[in-house]
Amino acid sequence: MLFYIKTGAVFLTLILLAGCGSKQEIVLPKKSETKSRAVHKATMRPYSVNGVKYYPTVVKVGEKFRGRASWYGPNFHGKTTSSGEVYDMYDKTAAHKTLPMNTMVKVTNLSNGRSTIVRINDRGPFVSNRIIDLSYAAAKDIGMVGTGTAPVEIEVLGFDNMVQKLYKPSQKEVVLKNYAVQIGSFRNYKGAEITKSKNFLVDGRYKAVIREFNYQGAPIYRVWLTGFQSEQEARDFIDKGRFEGAFIIRED
């Protein structure tokens, strides 16, 4: 849905901005107020764009990522974002492919050292070498409107529209994880160990572990695949039918 604005089109964008004169030229529909937790739940489901599947990811305050940023403006101004909000190019927001909605991040332009703080409220940019799509206001803050793109560092500051200093220790990450898929259950530890070895790292992201439980006075060994970031991701994996009898586990 959201693509970066090519450098060659930047001049057209600037002309459009000049033609608008002021943001009052475009009347935006009233923004609907959404509860952040509800937004998280609704937007943490895996989704596909152009045949590529994306899995929204749990992150922690302080995590940093580097890549190339782009920005989007007049062509999307007043349209609905992936979170259900109305996009306002004059707000400091951004689109990211996998960060939870309402994540607060600091974006620093590595070319000039300028930074801005934005809230994630949309999905994109769906270009392999782009990490984030900034609003016009955010792009202007870090001096990349004219260039169209820039190398940036992204730092996670907080969630639910708040930065870290307003957060309690227990709120330093979005708790939407700890899903596992059980792929085997054994009375004999050796059987569990063999299954774990065969499936030590599935699809390069799901790690097999053995969990011991007491069942009717005797130990039972269960093999789980861990690393699923949401129930829907685990369900999609099970639906592929690779492990007969597999089912979802929610770890404490």
Backbone torsions as a table, in degrees:
resi	resn	phi	psi	omega
1	MET	NA	-44.6	-175.8
2	LEU	-107.9	123.4	178.9
3	PHE	-121.6	153.9	-179.4
4	TYR	-69.6	154.4	178.8
5	ILE	-88.8	115.6	-177.2
6	LYS	-61.5	149.6	-177.1
7	THR	-55.8	-37.9	-178.6
8	GLY	-64.2	-21.0	-178.2
9	ALA	-95.7	-2.9	-176.8
10	VAL	-62.1	-40.8	-178.3
11	PHE	-63.5	-35.8	176.3
12	LEU	-64.8	-39.7	179.2
13	THR	-61.7	-42.3	-179.9
14	LEU	-64.7	-36.9	177.6
15	ILE	-63.8	-41.8	179.4
16	LEU	-63.0	-40.4	179.2
17	LEU	-63.1	-42.7	179.9
18	ALA	-64.8	-35.5	-178.7
19	GLY	-69.0	-29.7	-179.5
20	CYS	-67.1	-34.3	178.8
21	GLY	79.9	-52.5	178.0
22	SER	-158.6	162.7	-177.1
23	LYS	-68.4	-14.1	178.1
24	GLN	-70.1	-13.3	179.8
25	GLU	-64.1	-30.6	-179.4
26	ILE	-109.8	121.7	-179.3
27	VAL	-92.9	115.6	-179.0
28	LEU	-87.7	144.5	173.2
29	PRO	-62.7	155.7	179.9
30	LYS	-63.0	130.4	-179.3
31	LYS	-71.0	133.6	178.2
32	SER	-82.7	137.1	178.9
33	GLU	-81.0	128.5	-179.0
34	THR	-122.6	141.8	175.2
35	LYS	-74.2	131.3	-174.1
36	SER	-59.9	-43.7	-179.0
37	ARG	-62.7	-38.0	178.2
38	ALA	-65.4	-38.7	178.0
39	VAL	-64.2	-43.2	177.9
40	HIS	-56.4	-49.8	-175.8
41	LYS	-61.5	-41.1	-176.5
42	ALA	-74.0	-26.3	-174.0
43	THR	-109.7	9.6	176.8
44	MET	-94.1	5.0	177.6
45	ARG	-77.6	142.5	175.7
46	PRO	-60.4	151.2	179.2
47	TYR	-146.5	160.4	-177.9
48	SER	-120.8	139.9	175.5
49	VAL	-137.5	124.4	179.3
50	ASN	54.1	38.4	177.2
51	GLY	81.1	0.3	179.2
52	VAL	-105.8	131.8	-179.3
53	LYS	-96.5	133.5	-179.5
54	TYR	-116.9	138.7	-179.7
55	TYR	-116.7	106.5	176.3
56	PRO	-51.5	138.8	-168.1
57	THR	-120.2	141.8	174.8
58	VAL	-76.0	133.9	178.2
59	VAL	-131.8	164.1	179.9
60	LYS	-117.1	155.2	175.8
61	VAL	-58.5	133.3	179.1
62	GLY	100.6	-16.6	178.4
63	GLU	-66.5	144.4	-178.4
64	LYS	-127.8	147.7	179.4
65	PHE	-139.2	149.2	177.4
66	ARG	-124.0	147.7	180.0
67	GLY	179.1	-160.5	-179.7
68	ARG	-112.2	132.9	-179.7
69	ALA	-100.2	151.7	171.3
70	SER	-130.8	-177.5	177.6
71	TRP	-144.2	158.1	179.3
72	TYR	-135.2	145.5	-171.3
73	GLY	-139.5	-113.3	-169.7
74	PRO	-52.8	-37.9	-177.3
75	ASN	-66.0	-18.3	-178.6
76	PHE	-114.5	-7.0	-177.8
77	HIS	-59.8	125.1	179.7
78	GLY	89.6	-4.4	179.3
79	LYS	-92.7	165.2	-176.7
80	THR	-81.5	133.9	177.5
81	THR	-86.6	175.4	179.3
82	SER	-64.4	-24.6	179.9
83	SER	-83.6	-8.0	-178.3
84	GLY	98.0	-8.4	176.8
85	GLU	-77.7	165.8	174.1
86	VAL	-90.6	129.3	-178.5
87	TYR	-74.4	126.6	176.6
88	ASP	-120.7	111.3	-175.0
89	MET	-65.0	-13.3	179.7
90	TYR	-93.9	-4.3	173.4
91	ASP	-88.3	155.2	179.2
92	LYS	-90.8	85.3	-179.3
93	THR	-130.3	177.2	-179.7
94	ALA	-160.0	161.2	175.4
95	ALA	-109.2	138.1	177.7
96	HIS	-141.1	147.2	-174.7
97	LYS	-71.5	-33.4	-172.4
98	THR	-132.5	-12.5	179.2
99	LEU	-65.6	143.1	178.0
100	PRO	-58.9	145.5	177.5
101	MET	-60.8	145.3	-179.0
102	ASN	71.3	14.3	170.9
103	THR	-70.8	136.3	177.7
104	MET	-98.3	126.2	-179.1
105	VAL	-132.0	148.9	173.3
106	LYS	-97.7	127.8	-179.9
107	VAL	-113.6	121.0	-178.8
108	THR	-113.8	126.2	175.8
109	ASN	-75.9	113.1	-176.4
110	LEU	-72.5	-10.9	179.4
111	SER	-80.9	-30.3	-176.2
112	ASN	-132.9	-3.6	177.7
113	GLY	81.4	-1.5	-179.8
114	ARG	-78.1	146.2	-177.5
115	SER	-136.7	163.8	177.3
116	THR	-150.1	160.1	176.8
117	ILE	-112.6	128.3	-177.8
118	VAL	-129.8	162.9	176.7
119	ARG	-111.6	132.2	178.7
120	ILE	-77.2	120.3	178.6
121	ASN	-137.7	14.0	-178.0
122	ASP	-151.7	167.4	177.4
123	ARG	-107.7	144.8	-179.2
124	GLY	135.2	-175.9	-9.3
125	PRO	-80.8	141.3	-175.3
126	PHE	-90.8	58.3	176.0
127	VAL	-130.4	132.4	-169.6
128	SER	-56.9	-33.4	-176.6
129	ASN	-102.1	24.5	177.0
130	ARG	-120.2	135.1	-177.3
131	ILE	-103.1	-28.7	-177.1
132	ILE	-153.7	147.4	176.8
133	ASP	-114.6	112.8	-176.7
134	LEU	-90.5	154.0	171.6
135	SER	-69.5	166.2	178.8
136	TYR	-58.1	-43.7	-177.8
137	ALA	-61.5	-42.0	-179.2
138	ALA	-69.5	-40.7	179.0
139	ALA	-62.5	-38.0	178.3
140	LYS	-65.2	-38.6	179.5
141	ASP	-56.1	-40.8	-174.1
142	ILE	-102.3	12.3	172.4
143	GLY	68.7	41.2	-179.9
144	MET	-124.2	13.0	178.2
145	VAL	-63.2	-45.4	-177.2
146	GLY	-68.8	-35.8	-178.1
147	THR	-84.3	-21.6	178.8
148	GLY	86.4	-39.3	177.8
149	THR	-139.2	165.1	177.8
150	ALA	-163.5	149.9	174.4
151	PRO	-73.6	133.0	-175.8
152	VAL	-136.5	161.8	168.6
153	GLU	-116.6	133.0	179.2
154	ILE	-110.5	129.7	177.3
155	GLU	-122.4	127.9	179.6
156	VAL	-75.3	122.2	-177.9
157	LEU	-104.1	-26.8	-177.3
158	GLY	172.3	-171.1	-177.2
159	PHE	-138.3	173.3	177.5
160	ASP	55.0	38.0	177.3
161	ASN	70.0	12.9	-178.1
162	MET	-122.9	147.5	175.5
163	VAL	-90.8	170.8	-169.2
164	GLN	-53.7	-38.7	-174.0
165	LYS	-64.4	-17.4	178.2
166	LEU	-96.1	3.0	-173.6
167	TYR	-98.8	142.9	170.6
168	LYS	-79.4	155.0	-178.0
169	PRO	-53.2	-36.3	-177.7
170	SER	-73.7	-5.5	-176.6
171	GLN	-110.3	22.7	-175.8
172	LYS	-83.7	4.8	172.1
173	GLU	-153.4	159.5	177.8
174	VAL	-84.2	118.6	-175.8
175	VAL	-84.7	84.3	177.9
176	LEU	-140.5	51.8	-176.6
177	LYS	-141.5	-154.6	178.0
178	ASN	65.7	29.2	173.6
179	TYR	-92.1	140.8	177.9
180	ALA	-136.8	164.8	177.2
181	VAL	-124.0	122.3	178.2
182	GLN	-80.5	127.3	-178.5
183	ILE	-116.5	-0.7	178.6
184	GLY	-173.9	154.5	179.2
185	SER	-143.0	129.2	-171.3
186	PHE	-138.9	143.5	171.2
187	ARG	-79.1	-31.2	-178.1
188	ASN	-97.9	126.9	-177.7
189	TYR	-61.2	-33.0	-178.3
190	LYS	-60.1	-40.9	179.4
191	GLY	-62.7	-40.9	178.3
192	ALA	-65.4	-39.1	-178.8
193	GLU	-65.5	-39.2	178.6
194	ILE	-64.5	-44.5	179.4
195	THR	-63.8	-39.5	177.9
196	LYS	-63.1	-43.9	-178.5
197	SER	-63.2	-39.3	-179.5
198	LYS	-69.0	-25.5	-175.7
199	ASN	-126.0	38.4	-174.4
200	PHE	-57.8	-42.2	178.2
201	LEU	-141.4	102.1	-176.9
202	VAL	-91.7	130.1	179.4
203	ASP	58.3	21.4	177.8
204	GLY	71.2	9.2	-176.2
205	ARG	-143.0	-19.5	-176.6
206	TYR	-108.6	116.1	-175.2
207	LYS	-97.2	134.8	179.2
208	ALA	-84.9	135.3	177.2
209	VAL	-135.2	158.7	178.0
210	ILE	-108.8	130.7	177.0
211	ARG	-117.9	129.8	-179.4
212	GLU	-98.8	132.4	178.5
213	PHE	-131.1	160.6	175.4
214	ASN	-100.7	124.3	-178.9
215	TYR	-131.2	115.1	-179.6
216	GLN	53.5	42.7	174.7
217	GLY	82.5	3.2	-179.8
218	ALA	-133.7	151.7	-179.3
219	PRO	-72.3	146.0	173.6
220	ILE	-132.7	139.3	-173.7
221	TYR	-113.0	119.8	-177.8
222	ARG	-110.7	139.6	-179.9
223	VAL	-105.1	121.9	-179.3
224	TRP	-116.8	145.5	168.2
225	LEU	-96.5	124.4	-178.4
226	THR	-111.0	166.2	177.2
227	GLY	112.1	3.1	178.4
228	PHE	-79.3	132.8	-174.8
229	GLN	-92.3	-8.3	179.0
230	SER	-159.0	162.5	178.1
231	GLU	-62.7	-39.3	-178.3
232	GLN	-65.2	-37.3	177.7
233	GLU	-62.7	-43.1	178.5
234	ALA	-64.8	-39.5	-179.7
235	ARG	-65.8	-41.0	178.1
236	ASP	-61.7	-38.4	179.4
237	PHE	-65.0	-45.2	-179.7
238	ILE	-63.1	-38.3	-177.8
239	ASP	-62.7	-17.4	177.2
240	LYS	-71.1	-16.2	175.0
241	GLY	72.9	24.6	-177.2
242	ARG	-78.8	-24.0	-179.7
243	PHE	-128.8	109.8	-178.0
244	GLU	-63.4	131.9	177.7
245	GLY	78.5	7.6	-179.4
246	ALA	-65.8	148.1	176.8
247	PHE	-149.8	164.6	-173.7
248	ILE	-83.8	139.0	174.8
249	ILE	-121.7	137.7	173.2
250	ARG	-107.2	109.2	-179.9
251	GLU	-73.6	149.8	176.8
252	ASP	-81.1	NA	NA
